[in-house]
Amino acid sequence: MQRINSLARKTADIVEKITAYPLIVLGGAMVVVVLAGTFWRYVLNDPLLWTEEGARYLMIWVVLIGASVTMRHREHVRINVIFNLFPDKAKIAIRLITNIFMGYFLYILMVYGWQMALRSQVQVSPALGISMFWPILAVPLTGLFCLVQLILQVIIDLTGGEE
């Protein structure tokens, strides 16, 4: 069991790095795009038309994909004040039920998000002129990465918890 726990934790760390490093790059790109848009608009008095849309799509990617990092660290939304009022056995049941519902939600997000991304391939963004597939692709990828992290967290819980 300890070996499975260790493998699950290592895998969760790898998945976190796969998502976190690109998030740093995307976040930096978002800052550069916003600064460029501000500079061109207010200093050069010649606004760039694509910066607002570009920053918006980058922010969507950062926020959505960043959710899997919060799943890794169990920082997803939960009301701990109420959760901590329950006895330990009830907490286990609540965590199990919550994980089942979250897993189902993430599965739906992944499947329907992918269908939505495929349907949006023909739509073009107004300012950037890119296929809307790329901004919407963040939705199914979020479902995938979060679901993987959730499954790994359940395995970690069942095999002895975090160290």
Buried (B, 14 or more C-beta within 10 A) or exposed (E): EEEEBBBBBEBBEEBBEEBBEEBEEBBEBBEBBBEBBEEBBEEEEEEBEBBBBBBBBBBBBBEBBBBBBEBBEEEBEEEEEEEEEEEEEEEEEBBEEBBEEBBEBBBEBBEEBBEBBEEBEEEEBEBBEBBBBBBBBBBBBBBBBBBBBBBBBBBBBEBEEEE
